[in-house]
Amino acid sequence: MRAYVIHAKHDGRIEDLPTPCLSEGQALVRVLACGLCGSDLHAFEGTQPFFQYPQVPGHEMVGEVVELCSRPGGPIRLPNRPVDENLAVGDRVVLDPAMPCGVCHPCRRGRYNCCVNMRVVGVHAQGAL
């Protein structure tokens, strides 16, 4: 797959990367559109404090599900989020870039947006660009 990888301050390149392997409960999504956010620019400028190089930025995206890897005994499930039993290959989706831990106090109360261990796609994990 082609991706925009930021290797260091002011060093971003379009590269061919291997297609990610799915783990249980994950979906592979073909990116159809990705917005650029101020945090992406800060990553390129070297001023995004949570960004570690090399990294693929981009957390504002829409796409199409191309592969699913369900959990044994159940559908795709994200921590503290409703189960989407109807998710199927070919569905168009919008990414919620928040990756809450699911176990901290706010997550257990359904407040994943306040997760104390929050990770974000395109900052702490490979993004959509």
All heavy atoms as an XYZ file, in Angstrom:
974
protein
N       0.853     -1.174      0.000
C       0.000      0.000      0.000
C       0.890      1.224      0.000
O       2.001      1.193      0.509
C      -0.925     -0.024      1.205
C      -0.238      0.237      2.516
S      -1.398      0.257      3.870
C      -0.365      0.982      5.097
N       0.392      2.299     -0.563
C       1.148      3.546     -0.592
C       0.767      4.366      0.631
O      -0.398      4.416      1.014
C       0.872      4.293     -1.876
C       1.335      3.449     -3.069
C       1.445      4.160     -4.358
N       2.130      5.425     -4.337
C       3.405      5.605     -4.662
N       4.142      4.591     -4.986
N       3.927      6.796     -4.674
N       1.767      4.995      1.230
C       1.529      5.787      2.430
C       2.490      6.965      2.467
O       3.579      6.925      1.882
C       1.709      4.924      3.682
N       2.070      8.002      3.164
C       2.929      9.163      3.402
C       3.558      8.965      4.775
O       2.853      8.911      5.790
C       2.117     10.448      3.358
C       2.949     11.681      3.621
C       3.849     12.143      2.670
C       2.837     12.369      4.819
C       4.618     13.264      2.908
C       3.596     13.499      5.068
C       4.491     13.938      4.110
O       5.260     15.047      4.346
N       4.862      8.832      4.807
C       5.581      8.547      6.048
C       6.439      9.754      6.407
O       7.234     10.225      5.583
C       6.481      7.299      5.910
C       7.179      6.991      7.227
C       5.678      6.101      5.418
N       6.282     10.245      7.619
C       7.154     11.315      8.114
C       8.274     10.639      8.898
O       8.028      9.944      9.882
C       6.391     12.321      9.003
C       5.230     12.938      8.219
C       7.352     13.405      9.495
C       4.376     13.886      9.055
N       9.507     10.822      8.432
C      10.666     10.180      9.048
C      11.342     11.068     10.087
O      11.963     10.561     11.024
C      11.682      9.789      7.978
C      11.211      8.648      7.146
N      11.425      7.344      7.487
C      10.496      8.619      5.992
C      10.880      6.556      6.580
N      10.311      7.301      5.660
N      11.256     12.358      9.912
C      11.881     13.328     10.815
C      11.312     14.701     10.465
O      10.575     14.848      9.488
C      13.401     13.323     10.641
N      11.669     15.676     11.245
C      11.228     17.044     10.963
C      11.538     17.400      9.506
O      12.673     17.207      9.046
C      11.949     18.001     11.916
C      11.624     19.444     11.705
C      12.391     20.306     12.703
C      12.097     21.767     12.479
N      12.796     22.600     13.483
N      10.506     17.861      8.777
C      10.605     18.270      7.373
C      11.047     17.145      6.429
O      11.568     17.421      5.355
C      11.552     19.468      7.211
C      11.058     20.673      7.934
N      11.909     21.606      8.454
C       9.816     21.107      8.246
C      11.218     22.561      9.056
N       9.935     22.270      8.935
N      10.844     15.894      6.827
C      11.233     14.751      5.994
C      10.053     13.789      5.864
O       9.935     12.839      6.625
C      12.445     14.037      6.602
C      12.893     12.833      5.771
O      12.420     12.667      4.625
O      13.719     12.049      6.287
N       9.182     14.078      4.889
C       8.047     13.214      4.611
C       8.151     12.663      3.204
O       8.524     13.377      2.277
N       7.834     11.361      3.045
C       7.962     10.715      1.742
C       6.793      9.765      1.497
O       6.311      9.135      2.425
C       9.239      9.884      1.690
C      10.501     10.677      1.864
C      11.698      9.737      1.946
N      12.405     10.064      3.191
C      13.139      9.211      3.863
N      13.274      7.975      3.471
N      13.753      9.595      4.960
N       6.386      9.667      0.236
C       5.401      8.664     -0.151
C       6.161      7.381     -0.418
O       7.135      7.367     -1.181
C       4.607      9.115     -1.386
C       3.794     10.362     -1.034
C       3.701      7.984     -1.880
C       3.045     10.970     -2.204
N       5.709      6.294      0.241
C       6.414      5.022      0.163
C       5.437      3.873     -0.031
O       4.252      4.005      0.290
C       7.207      4.778      1.453
C       8.217      5.844      1.758
C       8.952      5.605      3.070
O       8.702      4.577      3.736
O       9.779      6.451      3.427
N       5.953      2.758     -0.489
C       5.179      1.514     -0.547
C       5.457      0.753      0.743
O       6.614      0.447      1.051
C       5.580      0.672     -1.752
C       5.077      1.262     -3.061
O       3.892      1.652     -3.097
O       5.860      1.346     -4.018
N       4.398      0.462      1.488
C       4.503     -0.277      2.743
C       3.727     -1.578      2.628
O       2.781     -1.677      1.845
C       3.925      0.546      3.904
C       4.572      1.898      4.196
C       3.847      2.576      5.347
C       6.047      1.719      4.536
N       4.093     -2.583      3.430
C       3.306     -3.818      3.405
C       1.892     -3.566      3.942
O       1.689     -2.722      4.813
C       4.066     -4.766      4.328
C       5.178     -4.003      4.937
C       5.231     -2.642      4.321
N       0.928     -4.304      3.406
C      -0.438     -4.213      3.905
C      -0.464     -4.750      5.331
O       0.106     -5.809      5.597
C      -1.398     -5.036      3.014
O      -1.320     -4.502      1.688
C      -2.821     -4.961      3.518
N      -1.092     -4.023      6.261
C      -1.109     -4.487      7.654
C      -1.821     -5.833      7.795
O      -2.792     -6.115      7.098
C      -1.906     -3.404      8.388
C      -1.952     -2.246      7.471
C      -1.784     -2.763      6.088
N      -1.318     -6.659      8.705
C      -1.975     -7.921      9.047
C      -2.994     -7.628     10.138
O      -2.712     -6.875     11.074
C      -0.962     -8.930      9.551
S       0.208     -9.440      8.297
N      -4.155     -8.213     10.007
C      -5.219     -7.972     10.974
C      -5.080     -8.872     12.187
O      -4.673    -10.023     12.077
C      -6.582     -8.214     10.335
C      -6.978     -7.300      9.189
C      -8.383     -7.644      8.718
C      -6.903     -5.856      9.603
N      -5.458     -8.331     13.333
C      -5.597     -9.100     14.564
C      -7.083     -9.276     14.834
O      -7.920     -8.632     14.185
C      -4.947     -8.352     15.739
O      -3.567     -8.201     15.513
N      -7.401    -10.094     15.803
C      -8.799    -10.322     16.156
C      -9.507     -9.014     16.451
O      -8.985     -8.150     17.154
C      -8.884    -11.220     17.383
C      -8.418    -12.618     17.133
C      -8.417    -13.459     18.400
O      -8.732    -12.936     19.482
O      -8.083    -14.647     18.288
N     -10.701     -8.860     15.891
C     -11.520     -7.690     16.150
C     -11.150     -6.466     15.334
O     -11.620     -5.372     15.618
N     -10.317     -6.627     14.314
C      -9.898     -5.490     13.504
C     -10.485     -5.568     12.101
O     -10.888     -6.631     11.634
C      -8.380     -5.419     13.408
C      -7.704     -5.077     14.714
C      -6.207     -4.908     14.540
O      -5.577     -5.517     13.675
N      -5.630     -4.069     15.371
N     -10.502     -4.410     11.446
C     -10.950     -4.312     10.060
C      -9.871     -3.606      9.254
O      -9.223     -2.685      9.745
C     -12.254     -3.527      9.977
N      -9.676     -4.042      8.021
C      -8.777     -3.358      7.101
C      -9.640     -2.452      6.241
O     -10.629     -2.895      5.655
C      -8.030     -4.363      6.227
C      -7.021     -3.774      5.242
C      -5.891     -3.057      5.985
C      -6.448     -4.875      4.350
N      -9.277     -1.164      6.201
C     -10.083     -0.162      5.504
C      -9.248      0.490      4.411
O      -8.131      0.955      4.668
C     -10.588      0.914      6.499
C     -11.333      2.017      5.781
C     -11.460      0.268      7.567
N      -9.780      0.518      3.190
C      -9.142      1.238      2.085
C      -9.515      2.713      2.243
O     -10.689      3.058      2.286
C      -9.640      0.723      0.742
C      -9.075      1.525     -0.443
C      -9.607      1.041     -1.781
N      -9.210     -0.344     -2.012
C     -10.063     -1.366     -2.108
N     -11.359     -1.172     -2.008
N      -9.622     -2.586     -2.304
N      -8.535      3.565      2.343
C      -8.777      4.991      2.533
C      -9.302      5.588      1.225
O      -8.681      5.463      0.179
C      -7.484      5.715      2.976
C      -7.723      7.211      3.091
C      -6.977      5.151      4.292
N     -10.450      6.256      1.314
C     -11.028      6.943      0.154
C     -10.754      8.441      0.209
O     -10.610      9.083     -0.828
C     -12.533      6.682      0.093
C     -12.937      5.207     -0.056
C     -14.447      5.065     -0.009
C     -12.370      4.623     -1.337
N     -10.684      8.988      1.414
C     -10.355     10.407      1.589
C      -9.790     10.598      2.990
O     -10.212      9.942      3.934
C     -11.593     11.278      1.403
N      -8.824     11.504      3.095
C      -8.210     11.793      4.391
C      -7.962     13.292      4.490
O      -7.352     13.882      3.597
C      -6.899     11.028      4.544
S      -6.132     11.206      6.162
N      -8.460     13.893      5.546
C      -8.237     15.312      5.775
C      -6.881     15.552      6.422
O      -6.301     14.662      7.038
N      -6.374     16.741      6.248
C      -5.136     17.140      6.915
C      -5.504     18.021      8.094
O      -6.266     18.974      7.954
C      -4.219     17.894      5.963
C      -3.645     17.072      4.830
C      -2.831     17.955      3.895
C      -2.789     15.937      5.366
N      -4.960     17.708      9.230
C      -5.262     18.409     10.473
C      -4.030     19.221     10.890
O      -2.915     18.948     10.445
C      -5.612     17.365     11.536
S      -5.991     18.037     13.154
N      -4.235     20.155     11.761
C      -3.119     20.930     12.290
C      -2.083     20.043     12.950
O      -0.880     20.317     12.872
N      -2.528     18.955     13.595
C      -1.568     18.056     14.245
C      -0.677     17.354     13.220
O       0.481     17.043     13.501
C      -2.282     17.035     15.132
O      -3.154     16.246     14.382
N      -1.207     17.110     12.001
C      -0.383     16.525     10.943
C       0.710     17.510     10.526
O       1.868     17.135     10.332
C      -1.237     16.154      9.727
C      -2.303     15.124     10.046
O      -2.027     14.203     10.839
O      -3.415     15.253      9.507
N       0.345     18.773     10.394
C       1.325     19.810     10.060
C       2.354     19.941     11.177
O       3.558     20.032     10.912
C       0.633     21.153      9.826
C       1.553     22.336      9.555
C       2.391     22.102      8.306
C       0.751     23.610      9.432
N       1.893     19.899     12.436
C       2.828     19.989     13.566
C       3.795     18.802     13.562
O       4.973     18.965     13.898
C       2.082     20.067     14.890
C       1.276     21.311     15.053
N       1.796     22.564     14.886
C      -0.029     21.480     15.349
C       0.855     23.473     15.080
N      -0.277     22.836     15.357
N       3.308     17.612     13.180
C       4.186     16.446     13.101
C       5.274     16.686     12.049
O       6.452     16.390     12.278
C       3.376     15.202     12.767
N       4.884     17.217     10.886
C       5.852     17.507      9.830
C       6.842     18.580     10.277
O       8.041     18.518      9.968
C       5.130     17.938      8.553
C       6.063     18.215      7.414
C       6.652     17.177      6.708
C       6.353     19.526      7.049
C       7.517     17.435      5.656
C       7.217     19.789      6.004
C       7.796     18.744      5.307
N       6.351     19.569     11.005
C       7.209     20.666     11.477
C       8.071     20.266     12.667
O       8.962     21.006     13.072
C       6.346     21.874     11.869
C       5.667     22.545     10.696
C       6.654     23.241      9.782
O       7.689     23.718     10.256
O       6.379     23.296      8.573
N       7.786     19.105     13.269
C       8.568     18.654     14.419
C       8.110     19.227     15.734
O       8.858     19.183     16.719
N       6.889     19.773     15.783
C       6.404     20.404     17.019
C       5.227     19.660     17.653
O       4.634     20.170     18.594
C       5.985     21.867     16.749
O       4.948     21.877     15.762
C       7.165     22.697     16.271
N       4.885     18.473     17.154
C       3.805     17.671     17.740
C       4.445     16.836     18.850
O       5.214     15.920     18.590
C       3.194     16.754     16.671
C       1.744     16.445     16.768
C       1.306     15.702     18.024
O       2.081     15.269     18.847
N       0.017     15.568     18.162
N       4.148     17.124     20.130
C       4.894     16.506     21.229
C       4.683     14.999     21.388
O       5.516     14.334     22.000
C       4.396     17.256     22.466
C       3.063     17.788     22.088
C       3.134     18.067     20.611
N       3.606     14.433     20.859
C       3.330     13.012     21.055
C       3.720     12.159     19.854
O       3.577     10.951     19.867
C       1.846     12.797     21.364
C       1.389     13.575     22.546
C       0.516     14.648     22.389
C       1.832     13.271     23.817
C       0.096     15.374     23.474
C       1.424     13.995     24.918
C       0.553     15.056     24.750
N       4.204     12.771     18.797
C       4.516     12.097     17.534
C       5.914     11.500     17.608
O       6.867     12.176     17.980
C       4.436     13.128     16.407
C       4.262     12.556     15.039
C       3.001     12.213     14.585
C       5.343     12.392     14.206
C       2.821     11.702     13.304
C       5.176     11.891     12.925
C       3.907     11.541     12.474
N       6.044     10.220     17.246
C       7.353      9.577     17.203
C       7.620      9.127     15.774
O       6.747      8.542     15.136
C       7.406      8.395     18.162
C       7.300      8.818     19.602
C       7.475      7.645     20.553
O       7.865      6.558     20.154
N       7.202      7.882     21.810
N       8.793      9.404     15.283
C       9.167      9.092     13.910
C       9.788      7.704     13.826
O      10.436      7.277     14.766
C      10.156     10.137     13.393
C       9.670     11.552     13.502
C      10.118     12.384     14.519
C       8.753     12.053     12.603
C       9.667     13.691     14.615
C       8.293     13.347     12.687
C       8.756     14.164     13.700
O       8.317     15.448     13.797
N       9.642      7.004     12.694
C       8.785      7.337     11.556
C       7.331      7.012     11.871
O       7.055      6.119     12.679
C       9.318      6.449     10.440
C       9.883      5.259     11.146
C      10.396      5.762     12.478
N       6.437      7.717     11.225
C       5.006      7.545     11.492
C       4.202      7.977     10.267
O       4.578      8.916      9.575
C       4.606      8.395     12.694
C       3.172      8.287     13.117
C       2.857      6.970     13.790
O       2.470      6.025     13.120
N       3.034      6.916     15.088
N       3.101      7.287     10.038
C       2.138      7.677      9.007
C       1.084      8.529      9.699
O       0.385      8.048     10.584
C       1.473      6.443      8.355
C       0.422      6.878      7.342
C       2.515      5.547      7.699
N       0.968      9.814      9.353
C      -0.038     10.670      9.984
C      -1.420     10.447      9.360
O      -1.577      9.623      8.459
C       0.474     12.078      9.687
C       1.174     11.926      8.370
C       1.777     10.554      8.382
N      -2.371     11.200      9.817
C      -3.710     11.171      9.237
C      -4.713     10.452     10.110
O      -4.643      9.237     10.252
N      -5.619     11.207     10.706
C      -6.634     10.602     11.571
C      -8.054     11.058     11.223
O      -8.992     10.716     11.924
C      -6.323     10.874     13.047
C      -6.221     12.330     13.379
N      -5.020     12.984     13.391
C      -7.161     13.230     13.698
C      -5.240     14.252     13.714
N      -6.528     14.426     13.898
N      -8.195     11.795     10.155
C      -9.520     12.247      9.712
C      -9.793     11.611      8.366
O      -9.387     12.117      7.329
C      -9.536     13.775      9.617
C      -9.284     14.434     10.955
C      -9.115     15.932     10.853
O      -8.970     16.463      9.734
O      -9.108     16.580     11.913
N     -10.457     10.427      8.392
C     -10.581      9.688      7.136
C     -11.907      8.972      7.002
O     -12.582      8.709      7.976
C      -9.442      8.688      6.979
C      -9.346      7.602      8.038
S     -10.369      6.143      7.827
C      -9.748      5.399      6.366
N     -12.223      8.692      5.740
C     -13.347      7.831      5.381
C     -12.797      6.758      4.463
O     -11.793      6.951      3.784
C     -14.494      8.605      4.682
C     -15.103      9.632      5.612
C     -14.013      9.264      3.403
N     -13.445      5.612      4.480
C     -12.946      4.535      3.652
C     -13.957      3.432      3.450
O     -15.140      3.573      3.777
N     -13.457      2.331      2.924
C     -14.282      1.171      2.614
C     -13.652     -0.070      3.253
O     -12.448     -0.308      3.100
C     -14.357      0.986      1.099
C     -15.138     -0.209      0.656
C     -15.133     -0.370     -0.858
O     -14.527      0.466     -1.564
O     -15.736     -1.336     -1.326
N     -14.450     -0.851      3.957
C     -13.962     -2.074      4.587
C     -13.610     -3.079      3.494
O     -14.434     -3.386      2.636
C     -15.021     -2.672      5.541
C     -14.550     -3.998      6.113
C     -15.353     -1.693      6.660
N     -12.358     -3.579      3.532
C     -11.931     -4.568      2.538
C     -11.680     -5.939      3.155
O     -11.608     -6.936      2.444
C     -10.683     -4.106      1.744
C     -11.005     -2.890      0.896
C      -9.523     -3.817      2.659
N     -11.541     -5.982      4.484
C     -11.321     -7.266      5.157
C     -11.708     -7.128      6.623
O     -11.518     -6.071      7.234
C      -9.848     -7.661      5.038
C      -9.511     -9.023      5.560
C      -8.029     -9.369      5.383
O      -7.341     -8.701      4.592
O      -7.588    -10.308      6.049
N     -12.248     -8.193      7.188
C     -12.630     -8.222      8.600
C     -11.999     -9.425      9.280
O     -11.879    -10.486      8.670
C     -14.150     -8.330      8.756
C     -14.971     -7.136      8.303
C     -16.447     -7.516      8.240
C     -14.754     -5.976      9.251
N     -11.629     -9.264     10.530
C     -11.122    -10.373     11.331
C     -11.892    -10.347     12.646
O     -11.507     -9.647     13.590
C      -9.622    -10.240     11.561
S      -8.915    -11.649     12.422
N     -12.998    -11.074     12.697
C     -13.853    -11.087     13.887
C     -13.149    -11.761     15.059
O     -12.228    -12.554     14.886
C     -15.158    -11.826     13.596
O     -15.892    -11.136     12.626
N     -13.649    -11.440     16.234
C     -13.171    -12.103     17.437
C     -13.810    -13.484     17.495
O     -14.933    -13.663     17.046
C     -13.585    -11.320     18.686
C     -13.009     -9.944     18.769
C     -13.486     -9.190     19.995
N     -14.925     -9.262     20.171
C     -15.526     -9.706     21.265
N     -14.837    -10.123     22.282
N     -16.824     -9.733     21.359
N     -13.133    -14.456     18.088
C     -13.776    -15.757     18.251
C     -15.060    -15.598     19.073
O     -15.045    -14.966     20.122
C     -12.746    -16.581     19.020
C     -11.441    -15.891     18.804
C     -11.767    -14.438     18.589
N     -16.135    -16.102     18.556
C     -17.394    -16.044     19.290
C     -18.097    -14.710     19.224
O     -19.061    -14.471     19.945
N     -17.626    -13.787     18.397
C     -18.314    -12.503     18.354
C     -17.834    -11.602     17.249
O     -16.825    -11.869     16.603
N     -18.567    -10.526     17.031
C     -18.218     -9.576     15.968
C     -17.118     -8.618     16.409
O     -16.610     -8.685     17.515
C     -19.534     -8.820     15.768
C     -20.167     -8.862     17.126
C     -19.782    -10.190     17.725
N     -16.777     -7.704     15.529
C     -15.809     -6.648     15.836
C     -16.339     -5.843     17.020
O     -17.500     -5.482     17.064
C     -15.657     -5.710     14.619
C     -15.238     -6.504     13.400
C     -14.737     -4.546     14.920
C     -13.829     -6.480     13.013
N     -15.474     -5.562     17.995
C     -15.905     -4.768     19.152
C     -14.750     -3.897     19.602
O     -13.639     -4.365     19.771
C     -16.346     -5.657     20.292
C     -16.777     -4.833     21.488
C     -17.431     -5.686     22.554
N     -17.775     -4.876     23.699
C     -18.898     -4.212     23.834
N     -19.813     -4.268     22.916
N     -19.129     -3.490     24.913
N     -15.038     -2.627     19.791
C     -14.060     -1.695     20.333
C     -14.398     -1.434     21.790
O     -15.561     -1.496     22.178
C     -14.080     -0.389     19.540
C     -13.719     -0.534     18.068
C     -13.928      0.783     17.353
C     -12.295     -1.006     17.913
N     -13.390     -1.143     22.624
C     -13.665     -0.920     24.041
C     -14.722      0.169     24.259
O     -14.641      1.238     23.669
C     -12.316     -0.465     24.612
C     -11.307     -0.947     23.627
C     -11.993     -0.971     22.291
N     -15.692     -0.138     25.099
C     -16.732      0.819     25.502
C     -17.493      1.417     24.335
O     -17.947      2.551     24.401
C     -16.137      1.943     26.358
C     -15.692      1.419     27.682
O     -16.448      0.720     28.353
N     -14.477      1.711     28.057
N     -17.632      0.683     23.269
C     -18.400      1.154     22.131
C     -19.409      0.078     21.769
O     -19.193     -1.097     22.037
C     -17.485      1.412     20.935
C     -16.285      2.253     21.322
C     -16.115      3.410     20.419
N     -14.869      4.081     20.768
C     -13.965      4.443     19.916
N     -14.137      4.237     18.645
N     -12.885      5.053     20.318
N     -20.495      0.443     21.123
C     -21.478     -0.571     20.747
C     -20.893     -1.563     19.750
O     -20.043     -1.219     18.941
C     -22.606      0.226     20.091
C     -22.243      1.655     20.215
C     -20.848      1.776     20.740
N     -21.357     -2.794     19.849
C     -20.950     -3.810     18.885
C     -21.646     -3.516     17.566
O     -22.835     -3.246     17.528
C     -21.353     -5.217     19.384
C     -21.083     -6.260     18.310
C     -20.618     -5.552     20.658
N     -20.904     -3.541     16.468
C     -21.504     -3.355     15.160
C     -21.570     -4.721     14.492
O     -20.646     -5.138     13.811
C     -20.708     -2.367     14.310
C     -21.425     -2.010     13.020
O     -22.377     -2.727     12.656
O     -21.032     -1.035     12.395
N     -22.669     -5.416     14.733
C     -22.820     -6.763     14.204
C     -23.092     -6.755     12.710
O     -23.061     -7.799     12.079
C     -23.927     -7.492     14.947
C     -23.592     -7.648     16.410
C     -24.613     -8.463     17.156
O     -25.259     -9.338     16.543
O     -24.756     -8.222     18.356
N     -23.361     -5.604     12.136
C     -23.700     -5.523     10.729
C     -22.548     -5.060      9.848
O     -22.724     -4.883      8.658
C     -24.898     -4.591     10.530
C     -26.116     -5.094     11.278
O     -26.428     -6.274     11.219
N     -26.773     -4.216     11.995
N     -21.368     -4.828     10.424
C     -20.226     -4.378      9.636
C     -19.841     -5.470      8.651
O     -19.717     -6.642      9.013
C     -19.043     -4.053     10.553
C     -17.846     -3.376      9.906
C     -18.238     -2.006      9.354
C     -16.714     -3.231     10.900
N     -19.670     -5.089      7.383
C     -19.373     -6.075      6.354
C     -18.373     -5.506      5.349
O     -18.236     -4.290      5.200
C     -20.656     -6.463      5.624
N     -17.680     -6.393      4.671
C     -16.782     -5.988      3.593
C     -17.597     -5.200      2.571
O     -18.714     -5.581      2.221
C     -16.120     -7.223      2.946
C     -15.368     -6.842      1.685
C     -15.191     -7.903      3.942
N     -17.056     -4.072      2.132
C     -17.743     -3.203      1.179
C     -18.432     -2.018      1.836
O     -18.781     -1.055      1.156
N     -18.629     -2.060      3.158
C     -19.256     -0.936      3.861
C     -18.349      0.285      3.824
O     -17.128      0.170      3.950
C     -19.536     -1.280      5.323
C     -20.722     -2.187      5.518
O     -21.431     -2.471      4.537
O     -20.928     -2.616      6.674
N     -18.954      1.440      3.675
C     -18.218      2.704      3.794
C     -18.250      3.107      5.257
O     -19.288      3.005      5.919
C     -18.854      3.776      2.924
C     -18.784      3.391      1.444
C     -17.997      4.383      0.677
N     -17.741      3.908     -0.672
C     -17.819      4.670     -1.725
N     -18.178      5.939     -1.599
N     -17.530      4.198     -2.906
N     -17.107      3.576      5.767
C     -16.977      3.882      7.188
C     -16.255      5.210      7.393
O     -15.538      5.690      6.514
C     -16.216      2.763      7.933
C     -17.006      1.467      7.940
C     -14.834      2.536      7.344
N     -16.466      5.791      8.566
C     -15.752      6.979      9.020
C     -14.943      6.555     10.237
O     -15.466      5.887     11.130
C     -16.735      8.114      9.406
C     -15.979      9.310      9.965
C     -17.579      8.512      8.218
N     -13.693      6.933     10.277
C     -12.814      6.533     11.369
C     -12.982      7.439     12.581
O     -12.941      8.657     12.451
C     -11.355      6.592     10.908
C     -10.316      6.284     11.971
C     -10.272      4.794     12.246
C      -8.951      6.777     11.545
N     -13.170      6.836     13.741
C     -13.033      7.548     15.008
C     -11.603      7.263     15.443
O     -11.265      6.121     15.762
C     -14.027      7.034     16.043
C     -13.875      7.717     17.391
O     -12.898      8.469     17.591
O     -14.731      7.492     18.260
N     -10.719      8.249     15.435
C      -9.305      7.987     15.671
C      -8.937      7.678     17.121
O      -7.808      7.299     17.396
C      -8.628      9.278     15.210
C      -9.657     10.325     15.438
C     -10.976      9.662     15.148
N      -9.876      7.819     18.035
C      -9.587      7.566     19.444
C      -9.389      6.076     19.683
O     -10.155      5.244     19.207
C     -10.726      8.083     20.312
N      -8.331      5.745     20.415
C      -8.029      4.369     20.781
C      -7.953      4.278     22.305
O      -6.872      4.260     22.878
C      -6.704      3.937     20.143
C      -6.708      3.979     18.630
S      -5.064      3.740     17.898
C      -4.581      2.168     18.571
N      -9.123      4.252     22.973
C      -9.126      4.201     24.434
C      -8.674      2.839     24.948
O      -8.763      1.835     24.233
C     -10.589      4.458     24.778
C     -11.337      3.947     23.604
C     -10.461      4.231     22.404
N      -8.219      2.797     26.194
C      -7.713      1.549     26.764
C      -8.831      0.588     27.147
O      -8.634     -0.628     27.134
C      -6.830      1.835     27.972
S      -7.703      2.406     29.464
N      -9.991      1.127     27.523
C     -11.105      0.281     27.909
C     -11.084     -0.199     29.341
O     -12.031     -0.853     29.785
N     -10.028      0.104     30.099
C      -9.935     -0.413     31.469
C      -9.780      0.662     32.545
O     -10.014      0.383     33.723
C      -8.788     -1.442     31.611
C      -9.049     -2.656     30.748
C      -7.445     -0.830     31.266
N      -9.411      1.870     32.184
C      -9.243      2.921     33.194
C     -10.616      3.359     33.720
O     -11.659      2.990     33.178
C      -8.469      4.112     32.617
S      -9.378      5.078     31.391
N     -10.626      4.157     34.766
C     -11.884      4.591     35.394
C     -12.830      5.282     34.408
O     -14.011      4.901     34.321
C     -11.581      5.492     36.602
C     -12.793      5.984     37.308
N     -13.600      5.154     38.069
C     -13.361      7.206     37.340
C     -14.614      5.856     38.548
N     -14.488      7.106     38.134
N     -12.380      6.291     33.649
C     -13.308      6.913     32.693
C     -13.845      5.920     31.656
O     -15.030      5.949     31.324
C     -12.470      8.010     32.028
C     -11.392      8.321     33.000
C     -11.094      7.019     33.683
N     -12.990      5.033     31.137
C     -13.455      4.056     30.146
C     -14.514      3.136     30.739
O     -15.526      2.847     30.090
C     -12.282      3.229     29.622
S     -11.258      4.064     28.391
N     -14.300      2.680     31.971
C     -15.272      1.786     32.606
C     -16.606      2.476     32.831
O     -17.639      1.826     32.931
C     -14.716      1.257     33.928
C     -13.609      0.243     33.751
C     -13.270     -0.494     35.041
N     -13.221      0.339     36.219
C     -12.147      0.958     36.709
N     -10.995      0.830     36.084
N     -12.202      1.681     37.800
N     -16.603      3.804     32.887
C     -17.847      4.561     33.058
C     -18.438      4.995     31.716
O     -19.389      5.762     31.687
C     -17.578      5.792     33.927
C     -17.141      5.404     35.351
C     -16.991      6.578     36.253
N     -18.308      7.188     36.457
C     -18.489      8.480     36.705
N     -17.454      9.279     36.775
N     -19.692      8.956     36.891
N     -17.857      4.516     30.610
C     -18.366      4.868     29.291
C     -17.884      6.203     28.773
O     -18.388      6.717     27.786
N     -16.887      6.788     29.412
C     -16.338      8.092     29.022
C     -14.988      7.897     28.345
O     -13.965      8.409     28.789
C     -16.184      8.983     30.261
C     -17.465      9.267     31.036
C     -18.344     10.293     30.345
N     -17.630     11.474     29.935
C     -17.415     12.547     30.679
N     -17.865     12.601     31.907
N     -16.755     13.573     30.182
N     -14.983      7.111     27.253
C     -13.718      6.791     26.597
C     -12.985      8.037     26.120
O     -11.769      8.035     25.987
C     -13.938      5.794     25.455
C     -14.493      6.409     24.194
C     -13.648      6.910     23.229
C     -15.861      6.497     23.980
C     -14.136      7.478     22.070
C     -16.364      7.067     22.828
C     -15.503      7.553     21.880
O     -15.991      8.125     20.744
N     -13.709      9.137     25.885
C     -13.062     10.374     25.442
C     -12.167     10.975     26.527
O     -11.338     11.831     26.242
C     -14.095     11.404     24.985
C     -15.061     11.765     26.085
O     -15.626     10.885     26.733
N     -15.275     13.045     26.303
N     -12.323     10.509     27.764
C     -11.503     10.989     28.886
C     -10.473      9.949     29.311
O      -9.891     10.059     30.397
C     -12.396     11.342     30.075
S     -13.566     12.655     29.726
N     -10.236      8.932     28.499
C      -9.311      7.848     28.819
C      -7.946      8.410     29.228
O      -7.388      9.266     28.542
C      -9.158      6.934     27.606
S      -7.930      5.623     27.820
N      -7.427      7.914     30.335
C      -6.128      8.397     30.814
C      -4.966      7.780     30.035
O      -3.828      8.229     30.153
C      -5.948      8.163     32.331
C      -6.997      8.924     33.127
C      -5.993      6.684     32.674
N      -5.255      6.736     29.259
C      -4.230      6.066     28.449
C      -4.520      6.210     26.959
O      -4.119      5.369     26.155
C      -4.177      4.575     28.814
C      -3.905      4.365     30.275
O      -2.901      4.830     30.794
N      -4.810      3.689     30.960
N      -5.214      7.267     26.594
C      -5.677      7.469     25.220
C      -4.525      7.420     24.222
O      -3.472      8.023     24.441
C      -6.392      8.813     25.091
C      -6.916      9.116     23.693
S      -8.202      8.005     23.150
C      -9.553      8.576     24.159
N      -4.772      6.702     23.136
C      -3.883      6.708     21.984
C      -4.725      7.174     20.809
O      -5.937      7.012     20.805
C      -3.322      5.312     21.734
C      -2.442      4.850     22.911
C      -1.889      3.454     22.701
N      -1.101      3.437     21.477
C      -1.105      2.426     20.622
N      -1.804      1.349     20.824
N      -0.384      2.481     19.510
N      -4.080      7.767     19.801
C      -4.798      8.339     18.662
C      -4.149      7.834     17.371
O      -2.928      7.878     17.212
C      -4.763      9.883     18.713
C      -5.447     10.480     17.489
C      -5.405     10.388     19.986
N      -5.012      7.370     16.451
C      -4.554      6.952     15.128
C      -3.891      8.162     14.455
O      -4.394      9.274     14.512
C      -5.734      6.446     14.272
C      -5.325      6.232     12.826
C      -6.318      5.179     14.867
N      -2.765      7.947     13.828
C      -2.050      9.021     13.144
C      -1.115      9.796     14.036
O      -0.361     10.646     13.566
N      -1.134      9.494     15.333
C      -0.209     10.120     16.274
C       0.556      9.024     17.016
O       1.775      8.954     16.948
C      -0.947     11.034     17.282
C       0.029     11.614     18.303
C      -1.681     12.145     16.555
N      -0.170      8.147     17.712
C       0.449      7.061     18.478
C       0.457      5.752     17.699
O       1.175      4.824     18.074
C      -0.305      6.844     19.790
C      -0.445      8.068     20.610
N      -1.602      8.804     20.641
C       0.436      8.711     21.419
C      -1.439      9.838     21.451
N      -0.217      9.815     21.911
N      -0.349      5.657     16.672
C      -0.422      4.461     15.818
C      -0.467      4.932     14.362
O      -0.827      6.088     14.091
C      -1.680      3.664     16.163
N      -0.108      4.050     13.452
C      -0.058      4.424     12.039
C      -1.398      4.991     11.570
O      -2.451      4.458     11.904
C       0.326      3.216     11.184
C       1.694      2.642     11.515
C       2.837      3.619     11.305
O       2.767      4.554     10.526
N       3.926      3.397     12.021
N      -1.335      6.075     10.806
C      -2.521      6.786     10.362
C      -2.964      6.411      8.968
O      -2.574      5.390      8.408
N      -3.786      7.274      8.393
C      -4.487      6.987      7.135
C      -3.842      7.593      5.897
O      -4.270      7.312      4.793
C      -5.935      7.482      7.244
N      -2.842      8.447      6.074
C      -2.234      9.040      4.886
C      -1.284      8.060      4.215
O      -0.861      8.197      3.139
C      -1.474     10.316      5.235
C      -2.358     11.545      5.490
C      -1.496     12.714      5.940
C      -3.121     11.923      4.234
